[in-house]
Amino acid sequence: MADIHRIQFEPVGIEMEVGEDEKILDAAFRQGIHLMHGCREGQCSACKSYVLDGEIQMERYSTFACNDAEVAEGYVLLCKSHAYSDCTIELLNFDEDELLGGVPIRTVTTRVAAVDPVTRDIVSLRLTPAEPFEFKPGQYADLTIPGTDEHRSFSMATTPATPDEIEFLIKKYPGGRFSGLLDDGLSVGDELALTGPYGSFTIKDGHVLPVVCIGGGAGMAPILSLLRQLSETGSTRPVRFYYGARTAADLFYLDTIRELGAALTDFEFIACLSESLEGADGIEVEAGNVTEVVDRREAQLGRCEAYLCGPPPMVDAALALLEAHAVPKDQVFYDKFTSPAAG
C-alpha cells in the first residue's frame, strides 16, 4: 500500500491527505476540494502552484505550461504531481467559493439516447444517466472509451434542469478513438461511463457585468449550457455570443440560440465566418476570425466577463486579445482541455 502524506494548501489553510500513487489534483477531487484546473493533462497551467516545503515529483508535462526555470524555482502542475513527503503548497489561482463548495466528482453509468450529426464534423451525443448526475452549467466530464481505461473530455451542452438527458457536442477527428465511434461504434442503449464534473467555466453567483462569449467548433456546448442557465434564472445581464466558423454550413443550433436569446433581456448572436458569408441568411454575420470580429465590435471588453471555449488556437488568440484590452484575469473564464490527437 502506498505511503500517505499530508498536504497543506496556503494561503487558504486547507489540509488533505494524498497517497504517493495518486496525483495531488485527483486526491483533492476525491476529498471534495476543488482546486483550479483546466486540461488535467499537464498542458494548460491552470493548476500551476508553488511548493513551499516538501518533496514532489512530476510525471511528463508540457514545458509550455511550466518551463524548466519555473520547475527549478519550485513551481509544479498539480495534475501531474506526486507527493513523497508532507508538503506545503501555495495556490496561485483559487476561488474561495469553489474550494470547498464544488460539486463532488463521481462516476455514473449512462445509456446512449441519441447520436445525431449537426454539421459535417460535429455530432450531438445525448446520454441518459442511470442516477442523478450533479454539475454546474459550463462544466465538462470524462467519457470512458468502451473496452478501455482511456477517456476523453467533453463539455455538457445542457443544464441540470433536464436531469434525464445530458448532451455533448463532439467534433469528429480522423482516426479518433472516441469520436470514431460516433459514425458506427455507438448505438442507442449502449452503456458509457461518465466521470465528473470538472472545470471552472461557470457563471458565478452575484456577478453583474455584461457577458461576452467567444466560441468555435464544439466549444458551442458549454456556451449553450451557460445561455440555458442565464435563461432559466431570468438573468438581466447583457450577453453577446460570438461564434467562429469557416462557412454558414458549419453553423448549427441557430433556432435554439434564437429561443434562448429571446428569453434574455439584452442578447446578440454574431456568426463570424472566416471563409465565406454565402448562405448565412437571417442571422447577423461578420467576416473574419472570431477574435478579429470581437476586437472590432467590443470597445469595452475590460468591463465585461469573457467566456471562451473552442479549439486551442482560438482560445490562445482570444486570451491574447483580452490581455491587449487589459481585461482583468478574474473576469476571464475558460477550460482549455486538450484530448489526445486521436480524439
C-alpha positions as CSV (number, residue, x, y, z in Angstrom):
1,M,0.0,0.0,0.0
2,A,1.3,3.4,-1.0
3,D,2.5,5.8,1.7
4,I,0.2,8.6,2.7
5,H,1.3,12.2,3.2
6,R,-0.4,15.4,4.3
7,I,-0.7,18.5,2.1
8,Q,-1.2,21.9,3.5
9,F,-2.5,24.5,1.0
10,E,-1.7,28.1,1.6
11,P,-2.9,30.9,1.8
12,V,-6.3,29.1,2.3
13,G,-5.3,26.9,5.3
14,I,-6.8,23.7,3.8
15,E,-5.3,20.3,4.6
16,M,-5.7,16.9,2.9
17,E,-4.1,13.5,2.5
18,V,-2.6,12.1,-0.6
19,G,-1.1,8.7,-1.5
20,E,2.2,8.5,-3.3
21,D,0.4,6.6,-6.1
22,E,-2.2,9.4,-6.9
23,K,-1.8,12.8,-8.3
24,I,-2.4,15.7,-6.0
25,L,-5.2,17.2,-8.1
26,D,-7.0,13.8,-8.1
27,A,-6.6,13.4,-4.4
28,A,-8.1,16.9,-3.9
29,F,-11.1,16.0,-6.0
30,R,-11.6,12.7,-4.1
31,Q,-11.8,14.7,-0.9
32,G,-14.2,17.4,-2.2
33,I,-11.5,20.1,-2.6
34,H,-12.0,21.8,-5.9
35,L,-8.6,23.3,-6.9
36,M,-8.4,25.4,-10.1
37,H,-7.8,23.2,-13.1
38,G,-8.2,23.0,-16.8
39,C,-6.9,20.2,-19.1
40,R,-5.7,17.9,-16.3
41,E,-3.1,16.7,-18.8
42,G,-0.2,19.0,-17.9
43,Q,-0.6,21.3,-20.8
44,C,-2.6,24.4,-19.7
45,S,-1.0,25.7,-16.4
46,A,-4.4,26.4,-14.7
47,C,-3.3,24.3,-11.7
48,K,0.2,25.7,-11.5
49,S,1.3,26.1,-7.8
50,Y,4.4,26.8,-5.8
51,V,6.0,24.3,-3.4
52,L,6.9,26.0,-0.2
53,D,8.1,22.8,1.5
54,G,8.3,19.1,0.8
55,E,9.2,16.6,-1.9
56,I,7.2,16.5,-5.1
57,Q,7.9,14.9,-8.4
58,M,6.0,15.4,-11.7
59,E,5.0,13.0,-14.4
60,R,5.6,14.0,-18.0
61,Y,4.2,17.5,-18.7
62,S,4.4,20.3,-21.3
63,T,7.2,22.8,-20.7
64,F,4.8,25.4,-22.3
65,A,2.7,25.0,-19.1
66,C,5.6,25.0,-16.7
67,N,9.0,25.7,-18.1
68,D,12.4,24.4,-16.8
69,A,13.2,27.6,-15.0
70,E,9.9,27.6,-13.1
71,V,10.3,24.0,-12.2
72,A,13.8,24.7,-10.8
73,E,12.3,27.5,-8.8
74,G,9.7,25.3,-7.2
75,Y,6.6,25.5,-9.4
76,V,4.6,22.4,-10.2
77,L,1.5,21.4,-12.0
78,L,-0.8,19.7,-9.5
79,C,-2.4,17.5,-12.2
80,K,0.9,15.8,-12.8
81,S,2.4,15.9,-9.3
82,H,3.0,13.1,-6.7
83,A,4.0,13.9,-3.1
84,Y,6.7,11.9,-1.5
85,S,6.6,13.7,1.9
86,D,4.3,16.0,3.8
87,C,4.2,19.2,1.8
88,T,3.1,22.8,2.0
89,I,1.9,24.2,-1.3
90,E,1.0,27.8,-2.2
91,L,-2.0,28.0,-4.5
92,L,-1.5,30.7,-7.2
93,N,-5.0,30.6,-8.6
94,F,-8.1,29.7,-6.5
95,D,-11.7,30.6,-6.0
96,E,-12.6,30.6,-2.3
97,D,-16.3,29.9,-3.0
98,E,-15.4,26.9,-5.1
99,L,-12.7,25.4,-3.0
100,L,-15.0,23.6,-0.6
101,G,-18.3,24.3,-2.4
102,G,-17.8,22.5,-5.7
103,V,-19.9,19.5,-6.9
104,P,-18.3,16.2,-5.9
105,I,-16.5,14.2,-8.6
106,R,-18.2,10.9,-9.2
107,T,-18.7,8.2,-11.9
108,V,-22.2,7.2,-13.1
109,T,-23.4,4.8,-15.8
110,T,-25.2,6.3,-18.7
111,R,-27.0,4.9,-21.8
112,V,-26.9,6.4,-25.2
113,A,-30.2,8.1,-26.0
114,A,-29.3,9.5,-29.4
115,V,-26.3,10.1,-31.8
116,D,-27.2,12.9,-34.3
117,P,-24.8,14.7,-36.7
118,V,-25.4,18.5,-36.6
119,T,-22.7,19.5,-39.1
120,R,-20.2,17.7,-41.3
121,D,-17.9,17.1,-38.4
122,I,-19.8,17.8,-35.1
123,V,-22.2,15.2,-33.5
124,S,-24.7,15.6,-30.8
125,L,-24.4,12.7,-28.3
126,R,-27.3,12.5,-25.8
127,L,-27.0,10.3,-22.7
128,T,-29.4,9.2,-20.1
129,P,-27.8,8.8,-16.6
130,A,-28.8,5.8,-14.5
131,E,-28.8,8.0,-11.4
132,P,-28.8,11.8,-10.9
133,F,-25.6,13.5,-12.1
134,E,-25.0,16.9,-10.5
135,F,-23.0,19.5,-12.3
136,K,-22.8,23.3,-12.9
137,P,-23.7,24.7,-16.3
138,G,-20.5,25.1,-18.3
139,Q,-18.6,22.2,-16.8
140,Y,-17.2,19.1,-18.5
141,A,-17.0,15.4,-17.9
142,D,-14.9,12.4,-18.9
143,L,-16.4,9.7,-21.1
144,T,-14.7,6.3,-21.0
145,I,-13.9,4.7,-24.3
146,P,-15.7,1.4,-24.1
147,G,-13.5,-1.6,-23.5
148,T,-10.5,0.5,-22.4
149,D,-9.3,2.6,-19.4
150,E,-8.9,5.6,-21.7
151,H,-11.3,8.6,-21.6
152,R,-12.0,11.8,-23.5
153,S,-13.2,15.1,-22.0
154,F,-16.3,16.9,-23.3
155,S,-18.4,19.8,-22.1
156,M,-22.1,19.4,-21.3
157,A,-24.4,21.5,-23.5
158,T,-27.4,21.0,-21.2
159,T,-28.1,22.0,-17.6
160,P,-29.3,20.1,-14.5
161,A,-32.8,21.3,-15.5
162,T,-33.0,18.3,-17.8
163,P,-31.8,15.6,-15.4
164,D,-32.9,12.7,-17.7
165,E,-30.7,13.8,-20.5
166,I,-27.1,15.1,-20.8
167,E,-26.0,16.4,-24.2
168,F,-22.4,16.6,-25.5
169,L,-21.4,18.2,-28.8
170,I,-18.3,16.3,-30.1
171,K,-16.0,17.1,-33.0
172,K,-15.0,14.1,-35.1
173,Y,-11.3,13.6,-35.9
174,P,-9.9,11.2,-38.4
175,G,-8.8,8.1,-36.5
176,G,-10.2,9.4,-33.2
177,R,-10.5,6.7,-30.6
178,F,-13.8,8.1,-29.2
179,S,-15.1,10.4,-32.0
180,G,-14.6,7.5,-34.4
181,L,-17.3,5.6,-32.5
182,L,-19.9,8.3,-33.4
183,D,-20.2,7.0,-37.0
184,D,-20.8,3.4,-36.4
185,G,-19.5,2.3,-33.0
186,L,-22.2,3.6,-30.6
187,S,-25.9,2.6,-30.7
188,V,-28.9,3.7,-28.7
189,G,-28.9,1.8,-25.5
190,D,-25.2,1.3,-25.2
191,E,-23.6,2.0,-21.8
192,L,-21.0,4.7,-21.3
193,A,-19.2,5.5,-18.0
194,L,-19.2,9.3,-17.2
195,T,-17.0,10.9,-14.6
196,G,-17.1,14.4,-13.4
197,P,-17.9,17.2,-13.3
198,Y,-14.7,19.2,-13.9
199,G,-13.9,22.7,-14.8
200,S,-14.5,26.3,-13.7
201,F,-16.2,27.6,-16.8
202,T,-19.2,28.6,-14.8
203,I,-21.4,31.7,-14.1
204,K,-20.5,33.0,-10.7
205,D,-23.4,33.9,-8.3
206,G,-23.9,37.6,-7.8
207,H,-21.8,38.8,-10.8
208,V,-23.5,41.6,-12.8
209,L,-21.0,42.5,-15.6
210,P,-22.1,42.1,-19.2
211,V,-21.1,38.6,-20.6
212,V,-19.1,38.1,-23.8
213,C,-19.0,34.5,-25.0
214,I,-16.4,33.6,-27.7
215,G,-16.7,30.1,-29.1
216,G,-15.8,27.9,-32.1
217,G,-16.4,24.3,-33.1
218,A,-17.6,22.0,-30.3
219,G,-17.0,24.9,-28.0
220,M,-20.6,25.7,-28.6
221,A,-21.5,23.1,-25.9
222,P,-20.6,24.9,-22.7
223,I,-21.7,28.3,-24.0
224,L,-25.2,26.8,-24.8
225,S,-25.2,25.5,-21.2
226,L,-24.4,28.9,-19.8
227,L,-27.1,30.5,-22.0
228,R,-29.6,28.0,-20.8
229,Q,-28.7,28.8,-17.2
230,L,-29.0,32.6,-17.8
231,S,-32.4,32.0,-19.4
232,E,-33.6,29.6,-16.7
233,T,-32.6,32.0,-13.9
234,G,-34.1,35.1,-15.6
235,S,-30.8,36.9,-15.8
236,T,-30.8,40.5,-16.9
237,R,-27.1,40.7,-17.8
238,P,-26.3,41.8,-21.3
239,V,-24.9,38.8,-23.3
240,R,-23.0,38.8,-26.6
241,F,-22.2,35.5,-28.2
242,Y,-19.5,35.4,-31.0
243,Y,-19.2,32.1,-32.7
244,G,-16.4,31.4,-35.2
245,A,-16.8,29.1,-38.2
246,R,-15.5,28.8,-41.7
247,T,-18.8,28.9,-43.6
248,A,-22.5,29.0,-42.9
249,A,-22.6,25.2,-43.3
250,D,-20.6,25.0,-40.1
251,L,-23.3,26.8,-38.1
252,F,-25.8,24.8,-36.1
253,Y,-28.5,25.1,-33.4
254,L,-29.4,28.6,-34.6
255,D,-33.0,28.1,-33.7
256,T,-32.0,27.1,-30.2
257,I,-29.8,30.1,-29.8
258,R,-32.6,32.4,-31.0
259,E,-35.0,30.9,-28.5
260,L,-32.6,31.3,-25.6
261,G,-31.7,34.8,-26.7
262,A,-35.4,35.8,-26.8
263,A,-35.7,34.9,-23.1
264,L,-32.8,37.2,-22.2
265,T,-33.1,41.0,-21.6
266,D,-30.3,42.0,-23.9
267,F,-28.8,39.3,-26.2
268,E,-27.0,39.3,-29.5
269,F,-25.5,36.4,-31.5
270,I,-22.9,37.2,-34.2
271,A,-21.6,34.4,-36.5
272,C,-18.0,35.1,-37.5
273,L,-17.2,33.4,-40.8
274,S,-13.6,33.3,-41.9
275,E,-14.0,31.9,-45.5
276,S,-17.4,32.8,-47.0
277,L,-20.5,34.7,-46.0
278,E,-22.8,32.9,-48.5
279,G,-25.8,31.1,-47.2
280,A,-26.0,32.8,-43.9
281,D,-29.4,34.3,-44.3
282,G,-31.5,35.5,-41.4
283,I,-28.6,35.9,-38.9
284,E,-26.1,38.6,-38.1
285,V,-22.8,37.7,-39.8
286,E,-19.4,39.3,-39.9
287,A,-16.4,38.4,-42.0
288,G,-13.2,37.3,-40.3
289,N,-11.8,35.2,-37.5
290,V,-13.9,35.4,-34.3
291,T,-11.2,37.3,-32.4
292,E,-10.9,39.9,-35.1
293,V,-14.7,40.5,-35.0
294,V,-14.7,40.8,-31.2
295,D,-11.9,43.3,-31.4
296,R,-13.8,45.4,-33.9
297,R,-17.1,45.4,-32.0
298,E,-16.3,45.3,-28.3
299,A,-14.7,48.6,-27.2
300,Q,-15.4,48.0,-23.5
301,L,-14.0,44.4,-23.0
302,G,-12.4,45.5,-19.8
303,R,-15.9,46.0,-18.3
304,C,-17.2,42.5,-19.3
305,E,-16.8,38.9,-18.2
306,A,-15.4,36.8,-21.0
307,Y,-16.2,33.1,-21.5
308,L,-14.0,31.2,-24.1
309,C,-14.3,27.7,-25.4
310,G,-13.1,26.3,-28.7
311,P,-10.0,24.9,-30.5
312,P,-6.8,25.7,-28.5
313,P,-5.5,28.2,-31.2
314,M,-8.8,30.2,-30.9
315,V,-8.6,30.2,-27.1
316,D,-5.0,31.4,-27.3
317,A,-5.9,34.2,-29.7
318,A,-8.8,35.2,-27.5
319,L,-6.6,35.3,-24.4
320,A,-4.1,37.5,-26.2
321,L,-6.9,39.8,-27.3
322,L,-8.3,40.1,-23.8
323,E,-4.8,40.8,-22.4
324,A,-4.3,43.5,-25.0
325,H,-7.6,45.1,-23.8
326,A,-6.4,44.8,-20.2
327,V,-9.3,42.6,-19.1
328,P,-8.7,41.6,-15.5
329,K,-7.8,37.9,-15.2
330,D,-10.6,37.3,-12.7
331,Q,-13.1,38.3,-15.5
332,V,-11.9,35.6,-17.9
333,F,-13.1,32.0,-17.8
334,Y,-12.1,29.1,-20.0
335,D,-11.4,25.4,-19.8
336,K,-8.6,24.7,-22.3
337,F,-8.7,20.9,-22.1
338,T,-6.9,19.1,-24.8
339,S,-7.7,15.5,-25.7
340,P,-5.0,13.3,-27.3
341,A,-4.5,13.9,-31.0
342,A,-6.6,10.8,-31.8
343,G,-9.7,12.2,-30.1
